[in-house]
Amino acid sequence: MKALITSLALLFALPALDAHAQADLRRPPRPPPGQPMPAPQPHHPPHHSGAQVVVDRQELNVRLARLEQLLKEAEQRMNRQERNKFRAARETLDSVQEVVKRAPLLATVLPPPPPPPPPQPVVRPISDSELRRINDSISRQSFAEDKMRVLVSAAQHHYFLVSQVGQLLSHFQFTQDKLAVVRELRPYILDPRNGHTLYSYFSFSSDKKRLDEILAQH
């Protein structure tokens, strides 16, 4: 009899739980006080701690069938007046079974999660062989303007370490040209914190200060 009472309590609680679950599904969780509402997630449902749960349809049907059998056995021991009162419980059980029968599969309700983002490309400095090729191309030019043109073309396709920038600076004689080289390559330098190693290419403190200012730019 205790098992029957427990089953009946579960039976009458199911519609209320179902109503609360539907309400929780329609109403997004509120943020803590003072926090903005989170942006909606169109691709997958947000996690929340409401009353909604996921159950196996077959297992639930087995339990409902067992509950129906318990009700039938209890009904056989009742008189006519008790059976009339008991009819509402049977009708509620039938309605729950109908809800379970018509419930869509989880895979048809929830969209698939978005695919993971592609991995970020690995940025590597220019290879030694490619740097030698650029050095050779620059050394074949007689004027600083032509050397700079080769350098600008190479910088569009490669990244550099500060030590590699130093090799390129050796092709230029004047301070203004050397600073122009660093300024041109700055967006492609991977370790600007090592810029102090380029001080040896500049004679005056003011030029070294300008070098630091260029390397500090983003």
N, C-alpha and C positions, 0 to 999 in steps of 0.2 A: 504493500500500500504506500510505503514511503517512496518507492521508485516511481509509482504512478503520480503522486503529488509533485515530485520533482519534475517529471515529464510534462505535467500540465502547466507548471510554472514556466518552464522553458517554452512551451507552446504559446502561451499568452504573451510572453515577452518578445517573441519573434517579430510580430508586426511592428511593435514600438521600436525595436532595434533596427528594423528595415527602414522605418521612417527617419530615424536619426541618421542612419547611414546615407540615405538619399540627401538629407539636408546638408550633411558634412561634405558630400561630393559637390554640391552646388555652391557652397560657401567656402571661400579660401580661408586658411587660418590667419588670424590677425597677428601682427607683429607685436613685440613688447612695447610698452609705453615709451614714446619719444622716438621710436624707430619708424622709417617710412615703410609703406606697403611694398612688399617685394614685387618685382616685375613678373608678369605671367610667363609661364613656360609653355609654348605652343607644341613642343615636340613630345614631351612626356609629362605625366601628371606629377605634381609636387608631393613630396612625402609629408604626411601629417599623422597626428596621433588621435584621430577621431574614432568613431565606433565602427567604421567600415572595415570589413575583413574579407579575405578570399578563402573560400571553402571548396572542397572537391564535390562536384555535383553528385557523383555516384555514391560517395560516402554519406552525404546528406540524405539522399533518397533512401538509403538503407536504414538510417536512423528514423526517418519519418515513417517508413513502413513498420518498423518495430513499435513506434509510438502508436500508430493506428491499430496494431494488433493488441496492444495493452488497453486501448480505449474500448475495443470490441469486447475483450474479456471482462473489463469492468462493467460495461453496459449490460452484459448478460446477468450480472448479479444485482441489477437495479430494478426497482419497481417502475411502474409507468410514469409516476410524477417525477422521479429522479431522472428517467430517460429524457423527458421533455426538457429538463434543465441542462442535461448533458449534450443535447443536440447542438447547442451553440459552440461547444468545444470541437465537435466533429466538423462543423462548418468552417471554423477557423483553421483546422488542420487541412481541410480540402483547399482553402484559399492559399495557404502556405505552399502546399504541393504544387499548385498552379503557378505560383510565383517562381518556384524553383524550376519548373518545367519550361517556362518562357524566358528565363534569365539568359542573356546572350553569353557566349563564351568570352573569357577575358581577352583573348587575342583579337576578337572582333571589336572590342570597346576601346582598348588602349592602343594607340599608335606605337609602332616600333621605335625604340630609342634612336636618336640620331647617330650616324656613324662617327667613330672617333676622328678627331682632326688629324690631318696628315702630319707626319713628323716635320719639325722645322729643319730646313737644310743646314748642313754643317758648314760653317764658314772657316776656311783654311787660308793661311797666307800663300802668296804666290810661290810656286816651286822654284828651286834653285836653277833648274834648266831654263825655265821661262824668264826668270830674272836675268840670267846671262844673255838671253836673246834680246831683251829690252836694253840692257847695258850696251850690247854690241850695236844695236840700232842707233842709240843716242850718240855713241862715240863716233859714228860715221858722219854726224852732222857737225858743221863748222860754226854755226851761229846759235846763240842761246835761244832765239825764237824758234828755230827748227828743232832744237833739243826738247824744248817745252812741248812742242806739238806732238812729238813721239810719246812723251811722258803722259800727256793728257789722254791720248788714244789708249795707252796701256792701262791707265788707272780706271777706265770704265768697265774693265772686265776682271780686275784682280783686287785682292786685299794684301796689305803689306804689314810687316813688323817694322818697328823703329830702326832696327839694325839694317833692314833692307832699304829703308828710306835713306840712310846714311850712304849706302853705296851709290844711290842715284844722285845725291848731292855732290858727290865728287866730280861730276861732269860739269858743274857750274862754278864759275869763278867769282862772281860778284854776289854780295850779300843780298841784294834785292831779289836776284834770281833764285837764290837758295830759299829765301823766305817764301817766294812765290811757289816753289816746288812743294814745300811743306803745307802751304795753304791749299794747294790743289789736291794733295794726297790725304789731307786730314780726314775726310769722310771715310776713307778706306784703310786707316791705320787701326790695327786691332789692339795695340798696347800703348796708347798715348801716355800712360803713366811713366813709361821709360824714356820719355822725350829728353830728359836731362843728358842722355848719352850722346845727343846731337850737339851739345855745347862746343865740342872741339872743332866744329865746322864754322864757328862764329868767333870773331876776335873781341868784340865789344860787349859790355854788359847790357847796353841798351838793345842790342840785337838779340841777345839771349832772352831778355825780357819779352820782346816781341814774339820770339819763338814759343815761349811758355803761353802767351796769350792765344796764339793760334792753336796750339794743342789743347787748350782748355775749352775751345769752342766745341759745340755738339752738332 
